Amino acid sequence: MRNFFFVLCVIATSALVSCDDDGPYEEYLVARPILQDAVSFKAEAVAVTEPVPIVTSGKIYAYGEYIFVNDVNQGFHVINNQNPSNPEPIAFIKLEGNNDISIKNDKIYADSYGDLVIFDISDINNITLTSRIVNAIYNNDVWMFNTEFPQADFYEYGDIDYDKDIVVGWEVNTERRPIKEYEARFNCDDCVFADVAENFNNQSPTTGQGGSLARFKIIGNYLYVVDYSDINIFDITDVENVQVLDDVQVAWDIETIYSQGEILFIGGAQGMYIYSIENPQKPEFISEFRHGTACDPVVVDGDYAYVTLKGGNFCGTAESGLYVVDVSNLENPELKVIYPMVGPNGLGIKGDTLFVCDGTAGLKVYDKSNAPNISLINTFEDIVAYDVIPLSSSLLMIGEGTLYQYEYVNNDIRLLSTLQL
């Protein structure tokens, strides 16, 4: 038996794989966090400055006459959009570890390495920090999946004391690991925990609007934040005394949150998860729609959910495409049609028009009046499209450090302005 095992190891070695008694091994990339003392870090992590050039553009958020653009892990840029033909950057809010915001009643709720940070923007020319709730976003994973997150085969977190330490970077090394340990990462049947349309016209006029890639969502007096596996819930009735409620476990690899009425649609790498917020303090699981592993934002309009799946890199192995899912029966969502895509990101809906950011293939505009069958109206090529926000009179889009604004023209759109951030 040992001779047979030796022969297998010799063969494996010729394929750059080695063996020990517990099975074949291979070289893998292993990432470990770099830590900094939280006290000294947070003293330097927040500031309001004059406009600065963007480093890595992330998500966008619209509130009144202003647009907020995330600079991945750095903070967010404030843009005066009173004249959409000529938007003007007016400030940069430095907030390290930030990737998402949501706004209600002139209060910005933002993440910062797992903390919930609140700003007052009632005077846009005098933005002030009002409070920081330490470790409010429990699993502290909201910020992980962005362009600064290293691509690796394994992530070793160790024992991080989030009361004392902040993750400020990653160290990646090559290490020898069992192949079976690597393959076990993709068997996610055990990853799901047992506890189990963003429509602008339905929003309160005092609440802003995010894109489909958002992890923050304000509904009524509650802020919902999805981290890597949970829904974190905050009662923001009294902004001076925000209540941190019990989180709700959803699944592994959660990415986005969207709502239609009293229903939450949670996008994840393994599927779409549907929750009722009839009791806003305790979302209740209704059903799920499972798909192959991929990055997965979702928007919903009426009886149909539109889900973009992006495969490749850390997103997963699923083939990229736009999935149209019938959610008329929330307890039994049913896939209707798949439309091939190049590398889709965010998407949005305005009436019978569906906008899909297809990465390097540009912005695609569809007529969805005959859903689930949709037809392509127009494609804006030679741009990299990341996420969109359909407003009442214009469309916002972000991509590779550029803010695009389009105006609605009959059943199509035309470019109104661009702003290099």
C-alpha positions in Angstrom: 0.0 0.0 0.0 2.8 2.4 0.9 4.5 1.6 -2.5 1.3 2.5 -4.3 1.1 5.7 -2.3 4.7 6.5 -3.2 4.0 6.0 -6.9 1.0 8.4 -6.7 3.2 11.0 -5.0 5.8 10.7 -7.7 3.2 11.2 -10.4 1.7 14.2 -8.5 5.1 15.8 -8.1 5.6 15.8 -11.8 2.4 17.9 -11.9 3.7 20.3 -9.3 1.7 18.6 -6.6 3.2 17.0 -3.5 1.9 14.4 -1.1 2.0 13.5 2.6 0.2 10.8 4.6 -2.9 12.9 4.7 -3.2 13.4 0.9 -1.8 15.4 -2.0 -0.6 19.0 -1.3 -0.2 22.1 -3.5 1.1 25.7 -3.2 -1.6 28.3 -2.4 -1.8 32.0 -1.7 -2.7 32.7 1.9 -3.7 36.2 3.1 -3.4 37.4 6.7 -4.5 40.9 8.0 -2.1 43.7 8.9 -3.3 45.3 12.1 -3.1 48.8 13.6 -4.0 50.0 17.0 -7.6 51.2 16.9 -7.2 54.2 19.1 -4.4 55.8 17.1 -6.0 54.8 13.8 -9.5 56.3 14.5 -7.9 59.6 15.7 -6.6 60.0 12.1 -9.2 58.3 10.1 -11.9 61.0 9.8 -11.7 64.5 8.2 -13.6 66.8 6.0 -11.4 68.5 3.3 -11.5 70.3 0.1 -12.2 68.2 -3.1 -9.4 65.8 -3.9 -8.8 63.5 -6.9 -10.4 60.1 -6.6 -8.2 57.0 -6.1 -10.7 54.1 -6.7 -14.3 54.9 -7.5 -16.9 52.7 -5.8 -20.6 53.1 -5.2 -22.8 56.2 -5.7 -25.6 57.7 -3.6 -28.0 60.5 -4.4 -29.6 62.8 -1.9 -31.5 65.9 -2.8 -29.2 68.1 -5.0 -26.1 66.2 -4.0 -24.3 63.1 -5.2 -21.9 61.1 -3.0 -19.3 58.9 -4.6 -17.4 56.3 -2.5 -13.6 56.3 -2.8 -13.0 52.7 -1.9 -11.7 52.4 1.7 -10.8 56.1 1.7 -14.2 57.9 2.2 -16.6 59.7 -0.1 -16.7 62.7 -2.4 -19.5 65.2 -2.2 -20.8 66.7 -5.5 -23.2 69.6 -5.9 -25.6 68.5 -8.7 -27.9 71.5 -8.8 -27.0 71.8 -12.4 -26.7 68.2 -13.8 -25.1 69.6 -16.9 -22.2 70.9 -14.8 -21.8 68.9 -11.5 -19.3 70.4 -9.1 -17.2 68.6 -6.5 -17.4 70.6 -3.2 -15.8 68.4 -0.5 -14.2 65.1 0.4 -15.2 63.3 3.6 -12.2 61.2 4.6 -13.4 58.0 6.4 -11.0 55.2 6.2 -12.4 51.7 5.8 -15.6 53.1 4.2 -17.5 51.5 1.3 -21.2 52.4 1.8 -23.5 55.1 3.0 -27.2 55.8 3.4 -28.8 59.2 4.3 -32.0 60.3 6.0 -32.9 63.7 7.4 -29.5 65.2 6.7 -27.7 62.4 8.6 -25.2 60.2 6.8 -24.8 56.6 8.1 -21.5 55.1 6.9 -19.3 52.2 7.6 -15.7 52.4 8.8 -14.0 49.1 9.3 -17.0 47.7 11.1 -18.0 50.8 13.0 -21.2 52.8 12.2 -20.3 56.4 11.8 -22.9 59.2 11.6 -22.3 62.7 10.0 -24.6 65.8 10.0 -24.9 67.4 6.6 -27.7 69.9 7.4 -25.1 72.5 6.5 -23.3 71.1 3.5 -20.6 73.6 3.9 -20.0 72.5 7.5 -20.2 68.8 7.6 -19.7 67.4 11.1 -19.1 64.0 12.7 -21.8 63.4 15.3 -21.1 59.9 16.6 -19.3 56.6 16.0 -20.7 53.3 17.2 -17.8 50.9 17.6 -18.1 47.4 16.1 -21.8 48.0 15.3 -21.5 46.0 12.1 -20.8 42.8 13.9 -19.0 40.6 11.5 -16.9 43.5 10.2 -16.8 42.1 6.7 -18.8 44.7 4.8 -15.6 46.4 3.6 -13.7 43.3 2.6 -14.8 42.6 -1.0 -13.5 45.6 -2.9 -10.6 46.3 -5.2 -8.2 46.5 -2.3 -9.1 43.1 -1.0 -6.3 40.7 -2.0 -7.0 37.7 -4.3 -5.9 34.6 -2.4 -6.9 31.0 -2.0 -7.1 31.2 1.8 -7.8 34.0 4.3 -6.4 33.5 7.9 -7.9 36.1 10.3 -6.5 34.7 13.5 -7.8 36.1 16.8 -8.5 39.8 16.1 -9.7 41.9 19.0 -11.8 44.5 17.1 -12.0 46.7 20.2 -8.2 47.1 20.0 -7.2 46.4 16.4 -8.1 47.6 12.9 -7.3 45.7 9.7 -5.4 48.2 7.5 -4.0 45.8 4.9 -3.1 42.3 4.0 0.1 40.2 3.7 -0.1 37.5 1.1 2.4 34.5 1.1 2.6 31.2 -0.7 2.1 28.2 1.5 1.7 24.5 1.1 -1.8 23.2 1.9 -3.8 20.0 1.3 -5.7 20.0 -1.9 -8.7 18.6 -0.1 -8.7 21.7 2.2 -8.8 24.0 -0.8 -11.6 22.0 -2.5 -13.6 22.1 0.7 -14.0 25.9 0.4 -16.4 25.4 -2.6 -18.7 22.9 -0.8 -21.0 25.5 0.6 -24.0 23.3 1.5 -22.8 23.6 5.1 -22.1 27.4 4.7 -25.7 28.4 5.0 -26.8 29.1 8.5 -29.8 27.2 9.9 -31.4 30.5 11.1 -32.6 31.5 8.5 -37.8 47.6 -5.6 -35.5 50.0 -4.5 -38.3 52.3 -5.9 -37.4 55.9 -5.6 -41.0 57.1 -5.9 -41.8 55.0 -2.8 -39.0 56.5 -0.7 -39.5 59.2 1.8 -38.4 62.6 0.4 -36.0 62.8 3.4 -34.2 59.6 2.4 -31.6 59.3 -0.3 -31.2 56.6 -3.0 -28.3 54.1 -3.5 -27.5 51.8 -6.3 -28.0 48.1 -6.7 -24.6 47.3 -5.2 -25.5 48.9 -1.9 -25.1 47.1 1.4 -26.9 49.9 3.3 -30.6 50.4 3.1 -32.9 52.8 5.2 -36.6 51.8 5.3 -38.7 53.9 7.6 -37.0 54.3 11.0 -34.6 51.3 10.4 -31.2 51.0 8.8 -30.4 47.6 7.4 -26.7 46.7 6.7 -25.6 43.4 5.2 -22.2 42.2 6.1 -20.6 38.9 4.9 -23.3 36.7 6.4 -25.8 38.7 8.4 -28.4 41.5 8.3 -27.4 44.1 10.9 -30.4 46.1 12.1 -30.4 49.6 13.6 -33.4 51.6 15.0 -32.6 55.2 13.9 -35.8 56.8 15.3 -33.6 58.8 17.6 -30.4 59.7 15.8 -28.9 60.8 19.1 -29.5 57.3 20.5 -29.3 54.8 17.7 -30.3 51.3 18.9 -28.2 48.3 17.8 -30.7 45.4 17.4 -30.0 41.7 17.1 -28.6 40.7 13.7 -30.2 38.1 11.5 -28.0 35.3 10.0 -28.7 34.8 6.3 -26.0 32.8 4.4 -22.4 32.9 3.4 -21.0 35.5 0.9 -23.7 38.1 1.2 -23.2 41.1 -1.1 -26.2 43.5 -1.6 -29.6 44.5 -0.2 -32.7 45.8 -2.1 -36.3 46.3 -1.0 -39.8 46.4 -2.4 -42.4 47.3 0.1 -42.0 45.1 3.2 -39.7 42.6 1.4 -35.9 42.5 1.4 -34.1 40.9 -1.5 -30.6 39.9 -0.4 -28.0 39.2 -3.1 -25.3 36.7 -2.3 -22.6 34.8 -4.1 -24.6 31.6 -3.8 -28.1 33.0 -4.5 -30.9 35.5 -3.8 -32.5 35.4 -0.3 -36.0 36.8 0.3 -37.0 38.2 3.8 -40.1 39.8 5.2 -39.8 43.0 7.3 -43.4 43.0 8.4 -41.7 43.1 11.8 -38.9 45.6 10.9 -36.9 44.7 14.0 -36.6 41.0 13.0 -36.6 40.1 9.3 -38.0 36.7 8.6 -36.8 34.3 6.0 -39.3 33.5 3.2 -37.4 31.7 0.5 -34.2 31.6 -1.6 -33.2 31.3 -5.3 -29.9 29.5 -5.6 -27.5 29.9 -8.5 -23.9 29.2 -9.3 -21.2 31.1 -7.4 -20.9 34.7 -8.7 -21.2 38.3 -7.7 -24.9 39.0 -7.5 -26.7 42.4 -7.2 -30.5 42.3 -7.6 -33.3 44.8 -8.4 -37.0 44.1 -8.3 -40.0 45.5 -10.0 -43.4 44.0 -9.6 -43.4 40.3 -10.2 -39.9 40.1 -11.5 -36.4 40.2 -10.0 -33.5 41.0 -12.2 -30.2 39.5 -11.0 -26.8 40.0 -12.7 -24.3 37.2 -12.2 -20.6 38.0 -12.7 -18.2 35.1 -12.9 -14.4 35.1 -12.9 -11.7 36.3 -10.5 -13.0 36.1 -6.9 -16.6 36.4 -8.0 -16.8 32.6 -8.7 -17.2 30.2 -11.5 -20.8 30.9 -12.8 -21.2 32.1 -16.3 -21.9 35.9 -16.5 -25.5 36.8 -17.3 -28.7 38.6 -16.5 -31.2 36.3 -14.8 -34.9 37.2 -14.8 -36.7 35.5 -11.9 -40.4 35.4 -11.3 -41.1 36.4 -7.7 -44.9 36.6 -7.9 -44.9 33.7 -5.5 -42.3 34.8 -2.9 -42.2 31.3 -1.4 -41.2 29.8 -4.7 -39.1 32.1 -7.0 -38.7 30.7 -10.5 -36.0 31.4 -13.1 -37.6 32.4 -16.4 -34.8 33.7 -18.7 -31.1 34.1 -18.8 -29.5 36.7 -21.0 -25.7 36.4 -21.6 -23.5 39.3 -20.4 -19.8 40.1 -20.6 -19.1 41.2 -17.0 -22.2 42.7 -15.4 -22.1 44.8 -12.3 -25.0 47.0 -11.1 -28.4 47.6 -12.6 -31.5 49.8 -12.2 -35.1 50.3 -13.3 -37.1 53.3 -14.4 -40.7 52.4 -15.5 -40.4 49.9 -18.3 -36.7 50.5 -18.8 -34.0 48.3 -17.4 -30.4 49.6 -17.2 -27.6 47.1 -16.9 -23.9 48.0 -16.3 -22.1 45.3 -18.3 -18.5 46.3 -17.2 -16.2 46.8 -20.2 -19.1 46.2 -22.6 -20.7 49.4 -21.4 -24.2 50.5 -20.3 -27.0 48.5 -21.8 -30.6 49.8 -22.0 -33.5 47.3 -22.2 -37.3 47.5 -22.7 -38.8 45.2 -20.1 -42.5 46.0 -20.8 -42.9 42.3 -21.9 -41.0 40.8 -19.0 -39.7 38.2 -18.5 -38.8 38.8 -22.2 -36.7 42.0 -22.6 -35.4 43.7 -25.7 -32.2 45.7 -26.1 -32.8 49.4 -27.0 -29.4 50.9 -26.9 -25.8 50.2 -25.8 -23.3 52.9 -24.7 -19.9 51.4 -25.5 -16.3 52.5 -24.9 -17.0 53.1 -21.2 -16.7 50.9 -18.1 -20.0 50.8 -16.4 -20.1 49.9 -12.6 -23.5 51.0 -11.1 -26.5 53.2 -11.9 -29.2 55.1 -10.0 -32.3 55.9 -12.0 -33.7 59.2 -10.7 -37.0 60.9 -11.5 -35.6 63.0 -14.3 -32.1 61.6 -15.0 -29.8 58.6 -14.7 -26.6 58.5 -12.7 -23.8 56.1 -13.6 -20.3 55.5 -12.2 -17.4 53.8 -13.8 -13.6 54.0 -13.5 -13.5 57.4 -11.7 -16.0 59.0 -14.0 -19.6 60.1 -13.1 -22.0 60.0 -16.1 -25.4 61.7 -16.2 -28.0 60.9 -18.8 -31.4 62.5 -19.4 -34.5 60.5 -20.4 -35.6 61.0 -24.0 -38.8 59.3 -24.9 -37.9 55.6 -24.5 -34.2 56.1 -24.5 -31.5 58.2 -22.8 -28.8 60.6 -24.0 -25.6 61.7 -22.3 -26.0 65.0 -20.4 -22.6 65.4 -18.6 -19.5 63.6 -17.5 -17.3 64.4 -14.5 -13.8 63.1 -14.1 -13.5 62.6 -10.3 
